[in-house]
Amino acid sequence: MSSLMTGAQLSALYDAENQWAADDDFFLALVNEKPNSRVLDLGCGTGRVSLAIAAKGHRVVGIDPNTSSLAAARGKRGAEKVTWIDGTSAQIPEESFDVAIMTAHVAQAISADDDWSRTLADVHRALAPGGRLAFDSRDPLARAWEGWTPVRTRRGHTLPDGSTLETWMECAPLSGGLVTLTEHRVLNGSIQPAETSVLAFRTEEQLRHDLTMAGFVAERISGGWSGEDVGSGQGELIVVARKPHSPEPTTKNPAPATMRAVQGQA
């Protein structure tokens, strides 16, 4: 009889596929610019970044809607230093944060425009005046989805419980700058149900517009983890924005049609 992957196995796979890298260094360094910061890690996953930030003496709240990921986070060394919350931005506690981060391209997983606008509004509300929001999103002009093919993404893993796992991905561009991503897994020779998600590839122009409408001021948008220009070849849009000390005037003009034109290039 075939067996389905457990939540613990899925969390172990996530950790195996997401090792500490330059993006984590970036977010940790950003938070460390202000000692003893109050930090919100929205979409914290299994807690890799939350735990590293807490270990530096910051007060951290990690929020994620995946209960298995949070269970894995709560079981790691140093987990008692982080406040873990099951949920989304709607569950952000009523306190003021100095920094909010969304790492590992989690911003793209908030694919519906209404949900994205609501998330930015919730984070803006939770930040203290002068507080900063940082997140990463893949630049649609780099067309990363073209590399998400079964041949290029096939990997083999051995999980901590000794299980063997084969994984691969495939995707399909949709309209409106959206891409469906389907993940396939074979556990100990048993084919698992495919998991499909939708990712939003927002342009730099779209991100700037969305931040402005939420009341943020974009400090900088970089194309690489060492501050490279957008379009430098790393395929990233790394955003650092700030909540002003006083409200900034916002435009009510609709977003230019060019912002979501990437689907026409797919």
Salt bridges, closest charged atoms under 4 A:
ASP15 OD2 - LYS76 NZ 3.06
GLU17 OE2 - HIS157 NE2 3.70
ASP24 OD1 - ARG48 NH2 3.16
GLU33 OE1 - ARG132 NH1 2.74
ASP86 OD1 - ARG74 NH2 3.06
GLU94 OE2 - ARG125 NH1 3.53
GLU95 OE1 - ARG59 NH2 2.99
ASP98 OD1 - LYS34 NZ 3.01
ASP98 OD1 - ARG38 NH2 2.78
ASP113 OD1 - ARG260 NH1 3.12
ASP115 OD1 - ARG118 NH1 2.83
ASP136 OD2 - HIS105 NE2 3.73
GLU146 OE2 - ARG143 NE 2.62
GLU166 OE2 - ARG154 NH1 3.01
GLU170 OE2 - HIS184 NE2 2.74
GLU183 OE1 - ARG185 NH2 3.59
GLU195 OE1 - ARG185 NH1 3.18
GLU204 OE2 - ARG208 NH2 3.08
ASP210 OD1 - HIS209 ND1 3.36
GLU219 OE1 - ARG132 NH2 3.04
GLU219 OE2 - ARG242 NE 3.57
GLU236 OE1 - HIS105 NE2 2.90
